Amino acid sequence: MRGPIAPPQVPLALSRADAFDDLVRDAADRLERRWPQLADVEFAVQEVPWPQDGPADGDAVPLGRLVGAGKGRPSRIVVYRRPVEIRAKSRDERALLVHEVVVEQVAELLGLSPENVDPKYGED
């Protein structure tokens, strides 16, 4: 008999991309509780930056990006999965880095410092 090793609701059945999406969703949900104005912001995951998203400062590959609101579309915060995964060695490091990227992009959107957006920003 062939089939999945674990049922879909078990974390073992999550792909790496799905697990990463969950990390972004968790970070966004955590910040939304503190900043209700984020309810209208879209949070998205993209595998890698597009060439037009390219390095803003030197040769550094961006980990995230804020796309401002436009005609009929809300602001959007994008987290780039592959660059984040390459920099994080464990799931805990990945979760922390995802949260920091989301906090930095929210701070840019709100015109605040990351420490004001999340007082625990930068703590290990």
N, C-alpha and C positions, 0 to 999 in steps of 0.2 A: 504494500500500500504506500503510495507516494502522496506527499502533501507538505504543508509548511511544518517546520519544527515546532513553532509556537503559534498560538492564536494571535490575530492581528492586534488585540488590545494589550498584549504583553510587550514591554519595551524591547525585548529581543527582536521583535519583528519590525522595528523601525529602521528605515534606511538611514545612512549618515545624513542625507539631505533633510529627511523628515525630522531627525533629532536636532539638526541645526535650526530648522524652522521653529521648532518648539523653544529653543533657547532665545531666539529673537522675540517670539510671542510672549514668553515669560518676562523678558526685560521690558518690553513695551507695556504689558499689563501692570507691572510693578510701578512704572513711572506714571501711567495713566491714573492710578489711584491718588497719586500726589498732585498731578497736574491734569485736571479734568479737561482742559482745552486740547489735550492730545487725542481726544476721542475722534476728532475729525481728520487726524493725520493717518496716512497709510504707511504701514511698515512692510517692507518687502525684502526678499533675499534674491540676490543675483549671483551666479557662479563666480564670475570675474568682472572687473570693470571693463566697459566698452572703451575703445581707443579715445573717444571724445571725453570720457570720464578721467582720462589719463592722469599721470602723476602731477599733482598741483605744485608740489615742492620738491624739486630735484628729481631723483630717481625712485623715490619711495612710491610703492604701490598703495593706493588708498584702500582702507578697510571698510569705509562707508561713505555715504554721500547724502546730502540734503538736496532735494529737488523742490524748489519753491512752488507755491500754489500758482495756478494759472487760470485761464478762462474755464470755469466749470469743473476744475479738478483741484482736489485738496493737495496740501503739501505731502511730500513722500520722503520717507527715510529708507534708504537702501543699504543693506549690509552685504558685503561681498564675501561669500562663503569660502572659497579656496584660499584667498590671502589670509583670512583669519585662521583657517585650519592649519595652514603651513606654519604660522607663528605660535600656535598652541600645541603643547605636547600631550596634554591629557584633557579629559572631559571637563574637569574643574577649571583648568586654565582657559579652555575654550569658552566656557560659560562666563567667566570673569571678563575675558576680552570682548565677547559679544556685548555684555552689559556696558562696558566702558565705551565701546563704539556707539551704541545707542544713546547713552548719556551725552556723549560729545555732540552728536548730531542734534539731539533735542536742545542742548544748550545753545547751539548755533541758531536753531529755529526760534527759540524764545529770547535770544539776545542776553543770555545769562552765562555765568561761568559754570563749568561742569560740577563744581563743588556746591553751587547753589541749587542745581537741579537734583543732585543726589549727594547728601552729606557724606556718604560712604565711598564716594568716587575716589579711586586711587589707593584705597586700602586693600591690602592683600588678604 
